[in-house]
Amino acid sequence: MDTDNINVSPGFLPGLPRLYSQAGPQDGVLRQVTSAVSLATLSDQVGAEKFHGKARKEYGKALVMLREAISGGQLMSDSTVGGVLCLNMYDV
């Protein structure tokens, strides 16, 4: 996506693949949230209940990891902020 000629911000999604690929083991929040959102979207798109349940479990794990990251002082890391933004896309 060419963003040079856009007068409004494209949001955070164009930068998400780079952020995800650079996330290490200590950046589990972003990876966990991405898993939850991906499964929820798949469940919604194909109507498969088995993915819905898995998405909810992954979402719960993501919330626990997010709480731990915030309490551990990682609130302003790119991965944590990216995870918080992605949580907004979770809709099951």
C-alpha positions as CSV (number, residue, x, y, z in Angstrom):
1,M,0.0,0.0,0.0
2,D,1.5,3.3,-1.1
3,T,0.8,5.8,1.7
4,D,2.8,8.7,0.2
5,N,-0.3,10.4,-1.3
6,I,-2.8,9.7,1.4
7,N,-4.1,12.8,3.3
8,V,-5.3,10.7,6.3
9,S,-3.5,8.1,8.4
10,P,-3.9,4.6,7.2
11,G,-3.9,3.4,10.8
12,F,-1.6,0.8,12.3
13,L,-2.4,-2.2,10.0
14,P,0.2,-1.4,7.3
15,G,2.9,-1.6,9.9
16,L,1.6,-4.7,11.6
17,P,3.5,-7.3,9.5
18,R,6.8,-5.6,10.2
19,L,6.0,-5.4,13.9
20,Y,4.9,-9.0,14.1
21,S,8.0,-10.3,12.2
22,Q,10.3,-8.3,14.6
23,A,8.5,-9.6,17.7
24,G,10.7,-11.9,19.8
25,P,9.7,-14.4,22.5
26,Q,9.5,-11.6,25.0
27,D,6.8,-10.0,22.8
28,G,4.2,-12.7,23.3
29,V,1.3,-10.2,23.7
30,L,1.2,-9.3,20.0
31,R,1.6,-12.9,18.9
32,Q,-1.2,-14.1,21.3
33,V,-3.6,-11.3,20.3
34,T,-2.9,-12.0,16.6
35,S,-3.8,-15.6,17.1
36,A,-7.0,-14.7,18.9
37,V,-8.1,-12.2,16.3
38,S,-7.2,-14.5,13.4
39,L,-9.2,-17.4,14.9
40,A,-12.2,-15.1,15.6
41,T,-12.1,-13.8,12.1
42,L,-11.9,-17.3,10.7
43,S,-14.7,-18.5,12.9
44,D,-16.9,-15.6,11.7
45,Q,-16.0,-16.1,8.0
46,V,-16.6,-19.8,7.8
47,G,-19.1,-20.2,10.6
48,A,-17.1,-22.9,12.3
49,E,-17.9,-23.2,16.0
50,K,-14.7,-25.0,16.8
51,F,-12.7,-21.9,15.9
52,H,-14.9,-19.7,18.0
53,G,-14.1,-21.7,21.2
54,K,-10.4,-21.7,20.4
55,A,-10.5,-17.9,19.7
56,R,-12.1,-17.3,23.1
57,K,-9.3,-19.3,24.8
58,E,-6.6,-17.5,22.9
59,Y,-8.3,-14.2,23.8
60,G,-8.2,-15.1,27.5
61,K,-4.6,-15.9,27.3
62,A,-3.9,-12.6,25.5
63,L,-5.6,-10.7,28.3
64,V,-3.5,-12.4,30.9
65,M,-0.3,-11.8,28.9
66,L,-1.3,-8.1,28.5
67,R,-1.9,-7.7,32.2
68,E,1.5,-9.2,32.9
69,A,3.2,-7.0,30.3
70,I,1.7,-3.9,31.7
71,S,2.4,-4.8,35.3
72,G,6.0,-5.7,34.3
73,G,6.7,-2.3,32.8
74,Q,6.3,-3.2,29.2
75,L,3.4,-0.8,28.6
76,M,5.1,1.3,26.0
77,S,6.8,-1.5,24.0
78,D,5.8,-1.6,20.3
79,S,4.6,-5.1,20.7
80,T,2.3,-4.3,23.7
81,V,0.9,-1.2,22.0
82,G,0.3,-3.2,18.8
83,G,-1.4,-6.0,20.8
84,V,-3.7,-3.4,22.5
85,L,-4.6,-2.0,19.1
86,C,-5.3,-5.4,17.6
87,L,-7.5,-6.4,20.6
88,N,-9.9,-3.8,19.2
89,M,-10.4,-6.0,16.2
90,Y,-11.5,-9.0,18.3
91,D,-15.2,-9.4,17.9
92,V,-16.8,-12.8,18.6
